[in-house]
Amino acid sequence: MKKTSESQDNAARLKELQIQVDDLKELVNTLLSVICEEPDGASSGASPSFGYGRANYCM
């Protein structure tokens, strides 16, 4: 009887961890999308723009 209860607890914990992993994957993908979509040096002062044309490079 004790083994069944432990198995159910482990299954519930595993499901909870899988949900957390999926949420973190979604967050990482969102952050990577934001990083890649922002052009370098676009009015942010991140890089000097004098002498160079605007090429809209991504990171």
TORFI-39584 format. One record per residue: residue number from 1; residue in three letters; x, y, z of N, C-alpha, C in turn. Coordinates in steps of 0.001 Angstrom, whole numbers, plus 500000, padded with zeros to 6 digits. Layout:
<rec><resi>NUM</resi><resn>ALA</resn><n_u>X</n_u><n_v>Y</n_v><n_w>Z</n_w><ca_u>X</ca_u><ca_v>Y</ca_v><ca_w>Z</ca_w><c_u>X</c_u><c_v>Y</c_v><c_w>Z</c_w></rec>
...
//
This chain:
<rec><resi>1</resi><resn>MET</resn><n_u>500821</n_u><n_v>498819</n_v><n_w>500000</n_w><ca_u>500000</ca_u><ca_v>500000</ca_v><ca_w>500000</ca_w><c_u>500873</c_u><c_v>501255</c_v><c_w>500000</c_w></rec>
<rec><resi>2</resi><resn>LYS</resn><n_u>501963</n_u><n_v>501205</n_v><n_w>500732</n_w><ca_u>502851</ca_u><ca_v>502346</ca_v><ca_w>500825</ca_w><c_u>503510</c_u><c_v>502633</c_v><c_w>499475</c_w></rec>
<rec><resi>3</resi><resn>LYS</resn><n_u>503835</n_u><n_v>501593</n_v><n_w>498729</n_w><ca_u>504476</ca_u><ca_v>501747</ca_v><ca_w>497417</ca_w><c_u>503552</c_u><c_v>502461</c_v><c_w>496438</c_w></rec>
<rec><resi>4</resi><resn>THR</resn><n_u>502273</n_u><n_v>502168</n_v><n_w>496472</n_w><ca_u>501318</ca_u><ca_v>502794</ca_v><ca_w>495560</ca_w><c_u>501227</c_u><c_v>504290</c_v><c_w>495853</c_w></rec>
<rec><resi>5</resi><resn>SER</resn><n_u>501196</n_u><n_v>504654</n_v><n_w>497102</n_w><ca_u>501133</ca_u><ca_v>506056</ca_v><ca_w>497495</ca_w><c_u>502389</c_u><c_v>506797</c_v><c_w>497053</c_w></rec>
<rec><resi>6</resi><resn>GLU</resn><n_u>503550</n_u><n_v>506161</n_v><n_w>497224</n_w><ca_u>504805</ca_u><ca_v>506775</ca_v><ca_w>496793</ca_w><c_u>504848</c_u><c_v>506914</c_v><c_w>495278</c_w></rec>
<rec><resi>7</resi><resn>SER</resn><n_u>504334</n_u><n_v>505931</n_v><n_w>494565</n_w><ca_u>504300</ca_u><ca_v>505998</ca_v><ca_w>493105</ca_w><c_u>503415</c_u><c_v>507148</c_v><c_w>492633</c_w></rec>
<rec><resi>8</resi><resn>GLN</resn><n_u>502283</n_u><n_v>507325</n_v><n_w>493297</n_w><ca_u>501389</ca_u><ca_v>508424</ca_v><ca_w>492931</ca_w><c_u>502032</c_u><c_v>509773</c_v><c_w>493234</c_w></rec>
<rec><resi>9</resi><resn>ASP</resn><n_u>502729</n_u><n_v>509865</n_v><n_w>494368</n_w><ca_u>503430</ca_u><ca_v>511104</ca_v><ca_w>494719</ca_w><c_u>504526</c_u><c_v>511415</c_v><c_w>493702</c_w></rec>
<rec><resi>10</resi><resn>ASN</resn><n_u>505257</n_u><n_v>510384</n_v><n_w>493305</n_w><ca_u>506318</ca_u><ca_v>510567</ca_v><ca_w>492320</ca_w><c_u>505751</c_u><c_v>510973</c_v><c_w>490963</c_w></rec>
<rec><resi>11</resi><resn>ALA</resn><n_u>504646</n_u><n_v>510380</n_v><n_w>490578</n_w><ca_u>504024</ca_u><ca_v>510717</ca_v><ca_w>489301</ca_w><c_u>503525</c_u><c_v>512162</c_v><c_w>489316</c_w></rec>
<rec><resi>12</resi><resn>ALA</resn><n_u>502936</n_u><n_v>512581</n_v><n_w>490430</n_w><ca_u>502453</ca_u><ca_v>513958</ca_v><ca_w>490549</ca_w><c_u>503620</c_u><c_v>514938</c_v><c_w>490517</c_w></rec>
<rec><resi>13</resi><resn>ARG</resn><n_u>504687</n_u><n_v>514599</n_v><n_w>491194</n_w><ca_u>505886</ca_u><ca_v>515465</ca_v><ca_w>491213</ca_w><c_u>506507</c_u><c_v>515545</c_v><c_w>489823</c_w></rec>
<rec><resi>14</resi><resn>LEU</resn><n_u>506557</n_u><n_v>514426</n_v><n_w>489128</n_w><ca_u>507112</ca_u><ca_v>514390</ca_v><ca_w>487780</ca_w><c_u>506278</c_u><c_v>515260</c_v><c_w>486833</c_w></rec>
<rec><resi>15</resi><resn>LYS</resn><n_u>504968</n_u><n_v>515187</n_v><n_w>486964</n_w><ca_u>504086</ca_u><ca_v>516000</ca_v><ca_w>486122</ca_w><c_u>504297</c_u><c_v>517481</c_v><c_w>486410</c_w></rec>
<rec><resi>16</resi><resn>GLU</resn><n_u>504432</n_u><n_v>517839</n_v><n_w>487672</n_w><ca_u>504671</ca_u><ca_v>519224</ca_v><ca_w>488064</ca_w><c_u>505999</c_u><c_v>519733</c_v><c_w>487497</c_w></rec>
<rec><resi>17</resi><resn>LEU</resn><n_u>507025</n_u><n_v>518905</n_v><n_w>487573</n_w><ca_u>508331</ca_u><ca_v>519289</ca_v><ca_w>487032</ca_w><c_u>508284</c_u><c_v>519447</c_v><c_w>485515</c_w></rec>
<rec><resi>18</resi><resn>GLN</resn><n_u>507535</n_u><n_v>518581</n_v><n_w>484836</n_w><ca_u>507418</ca_u><ca_v>518678</ca_v><ca_w>483384</ca_w><c_u>506729</c_u><c_v>519983</c_v><c_w>482979</c_w></rec>
<rec><resi>19</resi><resn>ILE</resn><n_u>505719</n_u><n_v>520381</n_v><n_w>483743</n_w><ca_u>505029</ca_u><ca_v>521648</ca_v><ca_w>483476</ca_w><c_u>506001</c_u><c_v>522816</c_v><c_w>483657</c_w></rec>
<rec><resi>20</resi><resn>GLN</resn><n_u>506813</n_u><n_v>522767</n_v><n_w>484703</n_w><ca_u>507786</ca_u><ca_v>523830</ca_v><ca_w>484936</ca_w><c_u>508813</c_u><c_v>523892</c_v><c_w>483811</c_w></rec>
<rec><resi>21</resi><resn>VAL</resn><n_u>509274</n_u><n_v>522742</n_v><n_w>483347</n_w><ca_u>510239</ca_u><ca_v>522699</ca_v><ca_w>482245</ca_w><c_u>509626</c_u><c_v>523298</c_v><c_w>480985</c_w></rec>
<rec><resi>22</resi><resn>ASP</resn><n_u>508393</n_u><n_v>522942</n_v><n_w>480694</n_w><ca_u>507716</ca_u><ca_v>523485</ca_v><ca_w>479511</ca_w><c_u>507569</c_u><c_v>525004</c_v><c_w>479611</c_w></rec>
<rec><resi>23</resi><resn>ASP</resn><n_u>507220</n_u><n_v>525506</n_v><n_w>480792</n_w><ca_u>507093</ca_u><ca_v>526950</ca_v><ca_w>480994</ca_w><c_u>508436</c_u><c_v>527646</c_v><c_w>480794</c_w></rec>
<rec><resi>24</resi><resn>LEU</resn><n_u>509505</n_u><n_v>527051</n_v><n_w>481319</n_w><ca_u>510829</ca_u><ca_v>527647</ca_v><ca_w>481166</ca_w><c_u>511297</c_u><c_v>527625</c_v><c_w>479712</c_w></rec>
<rec><resi>25</resi><resn>LYS</resn><n_u>510971</n_u><n_v>526560</n_v><n_w>478977</n_w><ca_u>511317</ca_u><ca_v>526507</ca_v><ca_w>477559</ca_w><c_u>510623</c_u><c_v>527631</c_v><c_w>476803</c_w></rec>
<rec><resi>26</resi><resn>GLU</resn><n_u>509360</n_u><n_v>527856</n_v><n_w>477113</n_w><ca_u>508601</ca_u><ca_v>528919</ca_v><ca_w>476459</ca_w><c_u>509204</c_u><c_v>530288</c_v><c_w>476772</c_w></rec>
<rec><resi>27</resi><resn>LEU</resn><n_u>509604</n_u><n_v>530495</n_v><n_w>478023</n_w><ca_u>510221</ca_u><ca_v>531750</ca_v><ca_w>478427</ca_w><c_u>511546</c_u><c_v>531974</c_v><c_w>477705</c_w></rec>
<rec><resi>28</resi><resn>VAL</resn><n_u>512379</n_u><n_v>530953</n_v><n_w>477626</n_w><ca_u>513663</ca_u><ca_v>531065</ca_v><ca_w>476939</ca_w><c_u>513458</c_u><c_v>531380</c_v><c_w>475469</c_w></rec>
<rec><resi>29</resi><resn>ASN</resn><n_u>512514</n_u><n_v>530720</n_v><n_w>474831</n_w><ca_u>512249</ca_u><ca_v>530985</ca_v><ca_w>473419</ca_w><c_u>511752</c_u><c_v>532419</c_v><c_w>473206</c_w></rec>
<rec><resi>30</resi><resn>THR</resn><n_u>510927</n_u><n_v>532900</n_v><n_w>474116</n_w><ca_u>510443</ca_u><ca_v>534270</ca_v><ca_w>474019</ca_w><c_u>511592</c_u><c_v>535258</c_v><c_w>474164</c_w></rec>
<rec><resi>31</resi><resn>LEU</resn><n_u>512454</n_u><n_v>535026</n_v><n_w>475143</n_w><ca_u>513586</ca_u><ca_v>535927</ca_v><ca_w>475355</ca_w><c_u>514540</c_u><c_v>535913</c_v><c_w>474167</c_w></rec>
<rec><resi>32</resi><resn>LEU</resn><n_u>514791</n_u><n_v>534747</n_v><n_w>473611</n_w><ca_u>515664</ca_u><ca_v>534664</ca_v><ca_w>472439</ca_w><c_u>515049</c_u><c_v>535385</c_v><c_w>471246</c_w></rec>
<rec><resi>33</resi><resn>SER</resn><n_u>513754</n_u><n_v>535297</n_v><n_w>471090</n_w><ca_u>513085</ca_u><ca_v>536003</ca_v><ca_w>470001</ca_w><c_u>513231</c_u><c_v>537513</c_v><c_w>470163</c_w></rec>
<rec><resi>34</resi><resn>VAL</resn><n_u>513075</n_u><n_v>538002</n_v><n_w>471381</n_w><ca_u>513205</ca_u><ca_v>539432</ca_v><ca_w>471638</ca_w><c_u>514633</c_u><c_v>539890</c_v><c_w>471364</c_w></rec>
<rec><resi>35</resi><resn>ILE</resn><n_u>515599</n_u><n_v>539127</n_v><n_w>471797</n_w><ca_u>517004</ca_u><ca_v>539485</ca_v><ca_w>471580</ca_w><c_u>517322</c_u><c_v>539518</c_v><c_w>470097</c_w></rec>
<rec><resi>36</resi><resn>CYS</resn><n_u>516863</n_u><n_v>538542</n_v><n_w>469366</n_w><ca_u>517190</ca_u><ca_v>538444</ca_v><ca_w>467945</ca_w><c_u>516447</c_u><c_v>539465</c_v><c_w>467095</c_w></rec>
<rec><resi>37</resi><resn>GLU</resn><n_u>515320</n_u><n_v>539954</n_v><n_w>467524</n_w><ca_u>514534</ca_u><ca_v>540895</ca_v><ca_w>466737</ca_w><c_u>514999</c_u><c_v>542336</c_v><c_w>466897</c_w></rec>
<rec><resi>38</resi><resn>GLU</resn><n_u>515731</n_u><n_v>542655</n_v><n_w>467967</n_w><ca_u>516159</ca_u><ca_v>544027</ca_v><ca_w>468194</ca_w><c_u>517408</c_u><c_v>544324</c_v><c_w>467384</c_w></rec>
<rec><resi>39</resi><resn>PRO</resn><n_u>517342</n_u><n_v>545284</n_v><n_w>466459</n_w><ca_u>518522</ca_u><ca_v>545611</ca_v><ca_w>465661</ca_w><c_u>519620</c_u><c_v>546235</c_v><c_w>466528</c_w></rec>
<rec><resi>40</resi><resn>ASP</resn><n_u>520848</n_u><n_v>545956</n_v><n_w>466207</n_w><ca_u>521973</ca_u><ca_v>546514</ca_v><ca_w>466955</ca_w><c_u>522118</c_u><c_v>547998</c_v><c_w>466672</c_w></rec>
<rec><resi>41</resi><resn>GLY</resn><n_u>522287</n_u><n_v>548778</n_v><n_w>467709</n_w><ca_u>522588</ca_u><ca_v>550189</ca_v><ca_w>467584</ca_w><c_u>521450</c_u><c_v>551048</c_v><c_w>467087</c_w></rec>
<rec><resi>42</resi><resn>ALA</resn><n_u>520235</n_u><n_v>550607</n_v><n_w>467137</n_w><ca_u>519100</ca_u><ca_v>551389</ca_v><ca_w>466637</ca_w><c_u>518646</c_u><c_v>552373</c_v><c_w>467703</c_w></rec>
<rec><resi>43</resi><resn>SER</resn><n_u>519200</n_u><n_v>553572</n_v><n_w>467662</n_w><ca_u>518824</ca_u><ca_v>554664</ca_v><ca_w>468568</ca_w><c_u>518925</c_u><c_v>554285</c_v><c_w>470041</c_w></rec>
<rec><resi>44</resi><resn>SER</resn><n_u>519751</n_u><n_v>553346</n_v><n_w>470358</n_w><ca_u>519890</ca_u><ca_v>552962</ca_v><ca_w>471757</ca_w><c_u>521241</c_u><c_v>553363</c_v><c_w>472323</c_w></rec>
<rec><resi>45</resi><resn>GLY</resn><n_u>522147</n_u><n_v>553800</n_v><n_w>471450</n_w><ca_u>523483</ca_u><ca_v>554146</ca_v><ca_w>471906</ca_w><c_u>524342</c_u><c_v>552930</c_v><c_w>472158</c_w></rec>
<rec><resi>46</resi><resn>ALA</resn><n_u>523878</n_u><n_v>551770</n_v><n_w>471745</n_w><ca_u>524624</ca_u><ca_v>550539</ca_v><ca_w>471992</ca_w><c_u>525891</c_u><c_v>550475</c_v><c_w>471154</c_w></rec>
<rec><resi>47</resi><resn>SER</resn><n_u>525867</n_u><n_v>551073</n_v><n_w>469968</n_w><ca_u>527059</ca_u><ca_v>551079</ca_v><ca_w>469129</ca_w><c_u>527084</c_u><c_v>552368</c_v><c_w>468325</c_w></rec>
<rec><resi>48</resi><resn>PRO</resn><n_u>528269</n_u><n_v>552835</n_v><n_w>467992</n_w><ca_u>528336</ca_u><ca_v>554076</ca_v><ca_w>467218</ca_w><c_u>527778</c_u><c_v>553877</c_v><c_w>465822</c_w></rec>
<rec><resi>49</resi><resn>SER</resn><n_u>527051</n_u><n_v>554892</n_v><n_w>465328</n_w><ca_u>526448</ca_u><ca_v>554758</ca_v><ca_w>464009</ca_w><c_u>527068</c_u><c_v>555701</c_v><c_w>462988</c_w></rec>
<rec><resi>50</resi><resn>PHE</resn><n_u>528038</n_u><n_v>556515</n_v><n_w>463401</n_w><ca_u>528640</ca_u><ca_v>557451</ca_v><ca_w>462460</ca_w><c_u>529549</c_u><c_v>556710</c_v><c_w>461474</c_w></rec>
<rec><resi>51</resi><resn>GLY</resn><n_u>529453</n_u><n_v>557086</n_v><n_w>460216</n_w><ca_u>530317</ca_u><ca_v>556505</ca_v><ca_w>459200</ca_w><c_u>529835</c_u><c_v>555172</c_v><c_w>458667</c_w></rec>
<rec><resi>52</resi><resn>TYR</resn><n_u>528763</n_u><n_v>554653</n_v><n_w>459196</n_w><ca_u>528269</ca_u><ca_v>553351</ca_v><ca_w>458762</ca_w><c_u>526798</c_u><c_v>553471</c_v><c_w>458373</c_w></rec>
<rec><resi>53</resi><resn>GLY</resn><n_u>526409</n_u><n_v>552763</n_v><n_w>457337</n_w><ca_u>525002</ca_u><ca_v>552749</ca_v><ca_w>456955</ca_w><c_u>524191</c_u><c_v>551873</c_v><c_w>457884</c_w></rec>
<rec><resi>54</resi><resn>ARG</resn><n_u>522914</n_u><n_v>552119</n_v><n_w>457930</n_w><ca_u>522053</ca_u><ca_v>551280</ca_v><ca_w>458766</ca_w><c_u>521787</c_u><c_v>549974</c_v><c_w>458058</c_w></rec>
<rec><resi>55</resi><resn>ALA</resn><n_u>522270</n_u><n_v>548896</n_v><n_w>458590</n_w><ca_u>522109</ca_u><ca_v>547581</ca_v><ca_w>457965</ca_w><c_u>521101</c_u><c_v>546722</c_v><c_w>458719</c_w></rec>
<rec><resi>56</resi><resn>ASN</resn><n_u>520669</n_u><n_v>547170</n_v><n_w>459899</n_w><ca_u>519721</ca_u><ca_v>546403</ca_v><ca_w>460722</ca_w><c_u>520207</c_u><c_v>544996</c_v><c_w>461012</c_w></rec>
<rec><resi>57</resi><resn>TYR</resn><n_u>521428</n_u><n_v>544908</n_v><n_w>461469</n_w><ca_u>521969</ca_u><ca_v>543609</ca_v><ca_w>461856</ca_w><c_u>521302</c_u><c_v>543126</c_v><c_w>463127</c_w></rec>
<rec><resi>58</resi><resn>CYS</resn><n_u>521178</n_u><n_v>541833</n_v><n_w>463241</n_w><ca_u>520659</ca_u><ca_v>541226</ca_v><ca_w>464475</ca_w><c_u>521795</c_u><c_v>540570</c_v><c_w>465211</c_w></rec>
<rec><resi>59</resi><resn>MET</resn><n_u>521583</n_u><n_v>540380</n_v><n_w>466503</n_w><ca_u>522592</ca_u><ca_v>539731</ca_v><ca_w>467337</ca_w><c_u>522709</c_u><c_v>538280</c_v><c_w>466995</c_w></rec>
//
